[in-house]
Amino acid sequence: MPSLSSKTLLSALAGAASVAAHGHVNNIVINGLSYQAYDPTVFPYMASPPVVAGWTSGNTDNGFVAPDAFASGDIICHKDATNAKGHAVVAAGDKVFIQWNSWPESHKGPVLDYLANCGSSGCETVDKTALEFFKIDEVGLIDGSSAPGTWGSDQLIANNNSWMVQIPANIAPGFYVLRHEIIALHSAGQENGAQNYPVCFNLQVTGSGTESPAGVFGQSLYTPTDPGILVNIYQSLSSYTIPGPALIDGASSIAQGTSAITASATAITGSATAAPAQTTATSAVATSAAATSAAATSTVSSSVVGVSSSAPVTTAAPVASATTSAASSPTGCPGAAKRRARRAARRAARRHARDLGLN
């Protein structure tokens, strides 16, 4: 096979870097407790990745699901996604703060959130193709007077690459998958040009709600020709049809804000409802890039998620039983994982070059 020229390799690397810049979710925050998400760029290269509340996925390049895969299982929780082995606990009516590591300004489009009931056995073993999703949040076109417009994704970027969603207060207690998604429309003017970035988390919802809304199978949420999927955003738009089913009764999109982290928590396994949390102030660190930068300068503005300066919150210890134990810490070497991730990025660059027919 002929070798890549310097110019070709740089072009391929730039393409791979563009893909990598899409981003992924670092963590979710519930009532001050930060739960680690699945990191598709690091965890696949670890010998023993931690048990987390986020579903695994095969998008090691931070890539997307294209419309021609809408009928496949990939659209449910991303490429080759498998069940998370733990869950986080949230009360109906409370908010979940979802922190991305980054999101490109050019990738404009709607932000959506769904729930699906996993049944009494929980979400750790549920068949993802049997999940029926109902929509609890959506923000699409905010201002289309000047192309390409202002979108939900712009609101997410302005909120420190983060999104706040409220679990409807009327939802019945139980185990649910939270499906969070950004749909990038910068290439959606052409067939198969939209880019879907779904990510899933296991939740145990508590409370006294009674509603069990009907849902839609993940593979039936969208079609490639939906008006909100096949759309040219590089023109003035007076309206936009957000893809997917309508919001359920009792759900609404809330004003965006931040959620201060007071402690980090490990994913819960089994039927425990108390979130095990670290109780040292040094563990209460936000994982978003902006928060890390703020901590480095010892300055945290009111608009940036940061570290609580108050004493750490002491939480109830998990029940000491085999079915409720928290996940152990990862045993893989972070340095080796990062080296493997860099090698994977180089392989992605070569694949990108091959896709372009440059070698």
N, C-alpha and C positions, 0 to 999 in steps of 0.2 A: 504494500500500500504506500503510495507516495506520501511524503511528509508534508505537513502544513507549512506554508510560508509564514513569515512573521506577520505580514499584513492580514492574512487569513486567520491566523491564530488570535490576533488581537480582536478581529471582528467577532470571532466565535466566543472569545472570553467576554466581550462586551455584551453579546446576546445572552450568555449564561448569567452574567452579572445582573442584567435586566430582569431575568427570570427570578434570580435569587432575591432581588429587591422587592418582590411581591410581598413577602413577609409571611408570618405565621403568628398564632396566638401564643404568648409566653405564659400567661397565667390568668386566672379569674379570681376576683375578690368578692367575698360574701361577708357582710357585717365585719369588715376589718381583717378577716382571715384570707390569706393568699394561698390558693391552691395551684400547684404546678400543672401546666398543660403538657401535652405531648409535643416534643420538639422533633420534627421530622428531619432536621438537618444534623442532629447529634445522636438521638436515642437509637436509631438503627445500627449505629456503629459501636454501641456500648455492649459489653459482655453481659451486664446485668442492669438494664435500665430500670428506673424506679417505677413502682406502681403509682399511677396518677389517675385523675378523674377524666382526663381527656382521651378520646379514642385515638388509637394508633392510625397512621396513614402512610402511604408510600410516596408522597410528594416530597422526596428528598431535595428536589430543586425548587421548592416552594411554588410548584406549578399549579395548574388549574384543571378543571373538568370542562370540556368543551360540549356544546349542545348535541353533538352526535353521540354522546355518552349519557344523555338524559334518561334513557330507558334502562341503563345498567345500574348495578349497585354502587358504582363510583360516585354518583350524584348524592347519595344519602349522607355520607360523612367524609367524603373525599376518596382519592384513589386507594383501592385495596385496604380500606379502613377496617379495623377489627375492634371489638369491644374493649373499652377501658376496663381495667380490673378493680377499680375503686370508684368511689363517688363522693360528692360533697353534699352537705345538707343545707337546705334553704327553706324558710317559711314562706308560704303563699302570701303575697303582698310585699315581700322583700325584693331587693334589687341584686342583680348580678353584674359586676363590673368586669368587662372582658378587655384585656390588654394585649394588643398586637405589638410586635417588635418594631414594625414599620409598615407604611403603606404608601405607594407612589401616587403623587398628585394627579398624574395623567390617567390613572385607572379609575375613572369616575363611574359611579353607578349606585344602585340602591343597597341598603343594608337591611337584612331581614333576620327574624328570629322565630323559631318554631319549638314546640314541645311534642313529644310522643310518649305515651304511657307504655311502660315495659311489662306491666303485670306484676303479680305478687312475688315472682321469683327474682325480680330485679333486672338491671340492665347489663350486668356483667356477662350474661350468657344469652341474651335475647337475640333472635334472628333479625338482623337489621332490615331485611326485605319485608318483614311482617310489621314493622313499625308504621303507624299511621300518624302523620304530623299535622298539627293545627298551628296556625300562625298567631303569635302573640305580639309582634312588633314589626313595623316596616317604616322606612323613610326612603323615599325615592327622589324625584326631582323637586328641589326646593325653589329654584329660580332658573327658568329657561329663557329669559329675555336675551341673554348674550351667550352664544355658543362658546364652549360646550356645556355651559350651565353650571349651577351649583347643586350638588347631590348629597345624599346621605354619606357617601364616602368622604366628602369634604368636611362634613360635620365630625366624622370620626377622626380625621387628621387633626382638626382644630382642637379636639378633645384629647390631645396627647396620644394619638393613634389608639384610642380606646373607645369602648361603647358601653353604655348603661342600658340594661333591659330589666323590666319589672316582671316578676312572676305574678300573674293575675291572682287577686285575693280569693276568687271564687273557685280556684282549681282544687279538686279533691286531693287529699294526701296520697302519696304513692311514689313509685320510682319512675323517673322520666329521663329521656334523652333531650338535652337542650341542643338544638341545631342552629348555629349562628352562621351567617353567610354574607359575603360581599359578592355582588355580580358586577364585574368590570365591563363597561360598554364602549371602550375606546376603539374597538374594532368590530362592534356589533352591527355596523351598517352593511356588512357582508354576511352571507350565509356561513354558519358555524363560527362566527367571529366573537361572540360573547364569551366571557371567561367567568366561570363560577368557582368560588373559593369557600366551600362549606367546611365547617369544623364542628365536632360534637363533644359533649360533656355529659357524664352521668350525674344526675341529681336525685336526691331524696327530698321530696317536697312534704313539709309538715303543715299542720294547720287544721282548720275546721271547714274548709270549702267542700262543696258537694258536686261541682260540675265536672263532667267527664266528656269534653267536647269530641265530636266526630272528627276524624282526620283523613289525610290523603297519603297513600303509599308514596315513599320517596321517589320512586321511579315514575310517578305520575304527577309530580309537582309542576313540571314545565314541559313544553314542547319547543323544538328549535324555531318554530315560526310564531311563537307568542309575540304580541306587539311590544312587550317589554323586554324581549330577548333579541329580536331582529329589528334594530332601530338605529337610525343615524342621529347621533347626538351633536354632530357638527353643523347644526342648523338651529334657528330659534324654535324652541318647543313651548307651546302653551299648556301642554299636559303630557303626562306619561302614565302608562298603565303598569303598575307594579306587578311583576309576575307572581304566580302562585295563588292560593285561595285567599279569601277575605279574612280579615282579623276576626277572631272569635268574639262573642259578646263578653264584655268585662275586660278586654285587653285594650291597651292604648300605648302609643309611643310617647315616652316621657322626655322631659327636658334633659339634655345631656349634662353630666357633671362628673366629678372625680370621686374616688373612694379611697381614703387613707388606709394604708396597711398598718395594722397594729401587731400582727403576728403572722408567721407562716404556718400552714397546716398541711398534714399529709392526707392523702386520700383515705377514705374509710372503706373497709371491706365488711361484708356481711350485713347485719341489720342494725349496727350501732347508729345512734343519732347524735352522739357527742363528737364534735370535731377535735381530734388531738392536735394541739398546737404547741409550737415552740414558745418558751416563756422567757426568752432573753431578748433584750432590745436589739441586739445585733442581728437577730434572725428576721426582724420585721423590715425587710428591704424589698422595695418594689422592683420588679424585674423588667420594667419598660426601659428603653434606651434613654429616654429623657430623664427618668427618675435617677438612673445610674449617673448620668452627667451632673444632675443637680446635687447628688450626694457627694460627688467628687469635689465640688466647689463649696461644699458645706452650706449651700444656700438652697432652700426649697420655697418656691413661690406658692401662693395660694391656688394657682391653677395647675400645679404639677403634682402628680401622685408622689409621695415621698415616704419618709420614715416617721413614725410617731415619736414625738419627743417625750411623751408621757410614759409612765411605767407600763410595762407590758401587761396585757390582760391575761389573767389566769383563767383557763377554761377547764371544764370538767374532763377528767381523765377518761379515756375509753374503757369500756368494760373489758377486763382481762380474760378473754376467751379466744379460742382458735378462730372463731367466725367473726370476731370483731377487731382483730389486731390490725394495726396500721401497717402500711408497707415499710419495709426496711429501706435504708438509704442505699443508693447505687454503689456497686462495687467496681464498676468499670473505671478505667483511668481517664479523666477528662482530657488530659493532654493527648493521649492516643486517639480518643474519640474525635478531637479537633483535627488531628492529622488525617484520620480517615475521611472526615468531612471534606477537607481540602482536596484530597485525592478524588473524592466523588465529584466535587465541583469541576475538577479538570476533566474527568470523564464526561461530565455533562456538557462541557464546552466542546469536546470532540464530537459528541453526538449531535450537538447543535450545528457544528460545521458540516457534518455528514448530511443532516437534514436539509441544509442549504445547498448541498451539492458542490461543496467547495473542496472536496478531496477525492 
